């Protein structure tokens, strides 16, 4: 009998992939009235809601699986990570399929989104670290906050968010 060692989560772009001009392209999407974004280079596709297979005893963060073109993809619910109430499925609901490196292997994950918006280019000069006070979310779950138009875009730290589901500890600074 062999033991399964915990796997460390690491985002393909653990440090935000600012280009030489300080501008990454990101896909923006809505969850619970907030605007989130992930690097466009991590996004494999955006799909309409699919039939979900619930996983008994799973953490609320990753409690279901979907079949995306013949591949079993775990669904990540950012609402659970950011302590947001559940919402009903609407016509705008989407699954943002991203590819992340979890340990040594690339894995597909589906991020539940209330709505997928667009790919935009952000400016590094408009970004800040999350504040130590005044946020209702765990600071470790936010990589950066970026001012964009009349909004603030949250760049989630998927590695820190997924660490509990992977059974690993995340170092904090």
N, C-alpha and C positions, 0 to 999 in steps of 0.2 A: 504494500500500500504506500503510495507516495503522497506527500503533502503538497498542497498548492501554496506557493509563496505569494505574499501580497505583491501586487503590481503597483508601481508608482505611476501616477497620471502625469503626463506632460503634454501640454498643448503644442502643436506644430509651430505655433508662433507665441511661445511663452512670453516673450517680450514682443509687444505690438510691432508689427512689420511696417514701420514708417519707411517710406522710400527716401531717396536722396533729397527730395524736396520736403520731406516731413509729411507726406500725404498717403495714408493707406486707403485702399478701396474696401468698403465694408458693405454687407447686406444689412439693411435695417428692417426690424420687425417689431410688432407690438405684442406685449404680454402684460395683462392687467393694467392697461392704461399708461404703461411706460414704454419708451422706445429703447430697444436693445439693438446691438449690432455684433456681428462676427465677421472676421476677415473673409472677403469674397473668395480668396484662394482656398479656404477650407470648405466652402459650400459645394456640394456635389449636385444637388437638385432641390427643388421645392415641390412638394406633392400635396394633393388634396388629402383630407383625412381618410385614413384607411381603417379597416376593422382591426381592433386592438385585442390582443390576447393578454389578459391580466395575469400577473405573476403573484400567486398567493405568498404572503409573507414578505414581499419585497418592500424596500423603502419607498415612501411616497414620491421621492425624487425620480426613481426609475421603476415604475410599477407595471409597465406593460411593454409588449413587443409588437412590432408590425412587420409584415412581409412587404418589402420594397423590391420589386422586380426580382423575386426569388431569393433575396437575402433577408435574414432575420436581423432586424434593427431594433435595439432598445430605444424606448422613448424617454427622453429627459423632460421633466416638467419644471421649468424655471420658476413657476408659481410656488412650488414646494421650497425651493432654495431661497426664495425671497419673501417667504411667509405671506403670500398673496392668497386670497380666497379662490376656490375653484370657480370656473365659469362654464356656462353652457356652450355646447358646440354651435357655432354659427356658420353661415355660408362663407364667411371670410377666413375661417380657421385653416391653417396650413401646417405642414410638417417640413421644417428646414432640415435637410439631411446634410450633416457635416462629417468630414473625415478627420479624426484626431488620432494621434499616437498615444496609446495607452500601454505603458511599459515599453515593449519592443515592437509591438505590432500596430499597424494602422487599423482603426476600427470605425465603422459607420455608426453614427448616433442620430436619432431624430429629435429635434427640438420642437416641442409644441409651441406654436405661435398663434395668437389671436388673429393676426393679419401679417402678411409679408409685404413690406413696402417697396424699397428700391435699393439698387447699389449706388452708393454715394462715395465721394472722396472727402475724407476728413482732414483737418489741418492740425498738426501736432501742437502748434501754437495755441490752439483753442482747447487743448486738453489739460486735465488736472488729475492728480491722485484723488481718490475719494477722501472726503474730510473725516477726521477722527470723531467729530461730533455732528449731530444733525441729520444723520442718515438712519433710516429705519431698518436697513438691511445689514447683514454681517459685512463689515468692511473688507474681509478677505475674499468675498464673492465678487468684488468689483475691481477690475484692473485699472480702468480709467473712466473718467467722465469727460464728455466732449460737448462743448457748446456748438450747436448747429442750428442755423436759422433761429427760430424762436423756441427751441427745444434743447433738452439735455439728453444726449445719447449715452446709455450705460453699456460699457464694454465688459461683459461678465468674464470672470476668471473660471473657465470651465474646468480646469485642472483642480482648483480648490473646491469647486462645487461638487465634482464627481468623486473626490477623495473618500468620503464616507461610504459611498456605494462600492468602491473598489477595496475598502478595508485598509486604507493607508492613512497615515497622519500627514498633515500639511504643515510645513514650517511657517511660522509667522515672523515677520520682522519686528 
